[in-house]
Protein backbone atom coordinates (compact mmCIF):
# COMPACT_ATOMS: atom_id res chain seq x y z
CA UNK A 1 0.00 0.00 0.00
CA UNK A 2 1.43 3.39 -1.02
CA UNK A 3 1.11 6.61 0.88
CA UNK A 4 -1.09 8.94 -1.20
CA UNK A 5 0.34 12.05 0.43
CA UNK A 6 3.50 11.85 -1.69
CA UNK A 7 1.89 11.07 -5.02
CA UNK A 8 1.51 14.71 -6.08
CA UNK A 9 4.69 16.36 -7.38
CA UNK A 10 6.05 19.35 -5.48
CA UNK A 11 5.53 22.57 -7.36
CA UNK A 12 9.11 23.89 -7.63
CA UNK A 13 8.00 27.27 -8.92
CA UNK A 14 6.04 27.95 -5.73
CA UNK A 15 8.91 26.70 -3.56
CA UNK A 16 11.38 29.03 -5.31
CA UNK A 17 9.10 32.02 -4.81
CA UNK A 18 8.54 31.17 -1.17
CA UNK A 19 12.29 30.78 -0.56
CA UNK A 20 12.98 34.11 -2.30
CA UNK A 21 10.32 35.84 -0.22
CA UNK A 22 11.75 34.48 3.05
CA UNK A 23 15.28 35.59 2.04
CA UNK A 24 14.05 39.08 1.15
CA UNK A 25 12.19 39.49 4.44
CA UNK A 26 15.25 38.33 6.38
CA UNK A 27 17.47 40.82 4.53
CA UNK A 28 15.02 43.68 5.17
CA UNK A 29 14.80 42.81 8.87
CA UNK A 30 18.59 42.69 9.23
CA UNK A 31 19.21 45.90 7.30
CA UNK A 32 16.51 47.72 9.26
CA UNK A 33 18.18 46.88 12.57
CA UNK A 34 21.66 48.11 11.50
CA UNK A 35 22.25 51.86 11.66
CA UNK A 36 25.22 53.78 10.21
CA UNK A 37 26.32 56.96 11.98
CA UNK A 38 29.16 59.28 10.99
CA UNK A 39 31.00 60.70 14.01
CA UNK A 40 33.04 63.86 13.39
CA UNK A 41 35.69 64.35 16.08
CA UNK A 42 36.84 67.99 16.27
CA UNK A 43 39.56 69.74 18.23
CA UNK A 44 42.28 67.10 17.91
CA UNK A 45 45.52 68.76 19.03
CA UNK A 46 48.06 66.70 17.08
CA UNK A 47 48.72 63.69 14.82
CA UNK A 48 50.05 61.47 17.61
CA UNK A 49 48.36 58.20 18.54
CA UNK A 50 44.73 57.38 17.87
CA UNK A 51 41.16 58.29 18.71
CA UNK A 52 39.43 55.49 20.64
CA UNK A 53 35.64 55.27 20.67
CA UNK A 54 33.24 53.19 22.79
CA UNK A 55 29.50 53.08 22.09
CA UNK A 56 27.26 51.58 24.75
CA UNK A 57 23.55 51.12 25.34
CA UNK A 58 21.40 49.04 27.66
CA UNK A 59 19.96 47.33 24.57
CA UNK A 60 23.39 46.26 23.19
CA UNK A 61 24.68 42.86 24.23
CA UNK A 62 28.19 44.36 24.50
CA UNK A 63 29.81 47.75 23.77
CA UNK A 64 30.94 48.64 20.27
CA UNK A 65 34.55 49.80 19.89
CA UNK A 66 36.20 51.77 17.10
CA UNK A 67 39.57 53.43 16.55
CA UNK A 68 41.07 55.79 14.00
CA UNK A 69 44.44 57.42 13.54
CA UNK A 70 44.58 60.87 15.12
CA UNK A 71 44.95 63.81 12.77
CA UNK A 72 45.31 67.42 13.91
CA UNK A 73 42.02 69.24 13.50
CA UNK A 74 39.23 66.75 12.86
CA UNK A 75 38.49 63.25 11.60
CA UNK A 76 35.39 61.27 10.68
CA UNK A 77 34.63 57.77 11.93
CA UNK A 78 31.73 55.68 10.59
CA UNK A 79 30.01 53.58 13.24
CA UNK A 80 27.79 50.60 12.40
CA UNK A 81 25.43 50.52 15.34
CA UNK A 82 23.74 47.16 15.86
CA UNK A 83 20.37 48.69 16.72
CA UNK A 84 18.43 51.85 16.13
CA UNK A 85 18.41 52.72 19.85
CA UNK A 86 19.71 55.66 21.93
CA UNK A 87 23.30 55.14 23.07
CA UNK A 88 26.21 56.79 24.86
CA UNK A 89 29.38 57.58 22.91
CA UNK A 90 32.66 58.02 24.79
CA UNK A 91 35.96 58.81 23.13
CA UNK A 92 39.45 59.98 23.93
CA UNK A 93 42.72 60.87 22.21
CA UNK A 94 45.18 58.10 23.11
CA UNK A 95 48.43 60.02 22.42
CA UNK A 96 50.80 57.11 22.99
CA UNK A 97 48.55 54.31 21.60
CA UNK A 98 48.65 52.30 24.84
CA UNK A 99 44.83 52.02 25.11
CA UNK A 100 44.92 53.81 28.49
CA UNK A 101 43.64 57.25 29.37
CA UNK A 102 46.23 59.35 31.19
CA UNK A 103 44.91 61.15 34.28
CA UNK A 104 46.23 63.82 36.62
CA UNK A 105 46.55 63.54 40.43
CA UNK A 106 42.82 64.19 40.87
CA UNK A 107 41.85 61.55 38.31
CA UNK A 108 40.81 64.06 35.65
CA UNK A 109 41.73 63.06 32.07
CA UNK A 110 44.95 64.51 30.66
CA UNK A 111 44.14 63.19 27.17
CA UNK A 112 41.46 64.87 25.10
CA UNK A 113 38.09 63.33 25.91
CA UNK A 114 34.41 63.69 25.11
CA UNK A 115 31.08 62.07 25.97
CA UNK A 116 27.82 62.47 24.06
CA UNK A 117 24.40 60.84 23.83
CA UNK A 118 23.06 59.79 20.44
CA UNK A 119 19.34 59.36 19.80
CA UNK A 120 18.51 58.00 16.31
CA UNK A 121 14.86 58.97 16.78
CA UNK A 122 15.90 62.56 16.04
CA UNK A 123 16.66 61.50 12.46
CA UNK A 124 20.33 62.46 12.37
CA UNK A 125 22.97 60.15 10.93
CA UNK A 126 25.87 62.55 11.68
CA UNK A 127 27.25 63.60 15.07
CA UNK A 128 29.91 66.23 15.78
CA UNK A 129 31.89 66.07 19.04
CA UNK A 130 34.72 68.33 20.25
CA UNK A 131 37.47 66.88 22.42
CA UNK A 132 38.13 68.58 25.74
CA UNK A 133 41.75 68.82 26.91
CA UNK A 134 42.24 69.71 30.60
CA UNK A 135 45.87 70.75 30.11
N, C-alpha and C positions, 0 to 999 in steps of 0.2 A: 504494500500500500504506500503510495507516494503522498508527500505533504503538499497540499494544494496551495499553500501560502507562497511557495517559491516557484510556481509555474509561470507567473507573469514576469516578463523581463523588466529590469530596472530602467527607467527612463533616464539616460545619461545626460540629456540636455537639461532636465530639471535639476539634477544633482550638481551640474556645473554652475548653474545660475545660483543655486542655494549656497554653494561653497564660495562663490564670488561675493555674494551679498554678505555673508558672515565675515569674510576677510575685510571688506570695505567698512563695515560697522566697527570692527576691531581697530582698524587704522584710524578712523575718525575719533573713536574714544581715546586712543592713546595720544593722538596729536592734540586733542582738546585739553588734556590734562597737563601737557608740557607748556611752558611759558618762557619765552626768551625776553631778557631784559638787558639793556645796554647801560652799564654803570660808567659814568665819566668821573674820574678821580682828578680833582684839581688841587693846585697848591703844592705839588711835589717839589721839594727843595733841590734835589740833585739826581744824578743818574745812577747812584750807588744802590746796589741791592735789588729788592723786589717789593712789590705791593702784594700783601697777603689779604685775602678776603674770606670771611666765613658768613654764610647765610643760614639762619636757623628759624624754625617755626615749630609750634606745638604739633602741627599736622605732619611734619616731615619725620620719617623714621630715623634719620640721622642728619647732621649738618652737611651742607654743601660747601666745599672748599674750592678756591681758585687762586691763582697767582699770575702775576705778570711782571716783566722787567720794569723797573722804575725808570722814568724819563722825566727830566726837569720840566716843570710846567704841568702838563696833564696827559692822561692816557685813557683809553676806553677798554673796558673788559665786558665781554658778552657772557651773561650767566644763563644757563638752562635750568630754570627752576622746575622741580618735579611736579608742582601743583600750582594752581592759580589761587593761592592763599596769601594773606598778609604775612610778612616775615621781617625779621631783624637782620640788618646787614652791618657787620663790623669789619673794619679794615685797618691796617697799619703799614707804615713804611719800614720794612725790615732792612736797615742800612747794610748790615753785614751778612745777610742771608743765612742766619743761624736759626731761623724760625722761632725766635724769642723776642719779646718786646722788652726793650731796655726801660728801666724805671729809675727815678731819683730816690733819695732817702725817704721821702714820704709815700712812695709807691705810685706817684704820678708818672704817666708815660713820658719818656724822653724822645721816643720815635714819634713821627707824625701819625695821628690816629683820628678815626672818625666812626660814628655810629649813626645809623639812620633806620627808619622804619619804612618799608615798602608795602603799599596796598594796591594790588592790581585792579581792585574794583573802581579805582579812580581813572582807569583807562590809559594810564601812561606806560610806555614800554622803555622809557629812558629815565635815568636818575642821575643827578649831578651831586657830588659830595666833595667838600673841601677838607683837606687834612688839617688838623690842628697840631702845631708844634709848640710844646711848652717852653722850650729853650730858644 
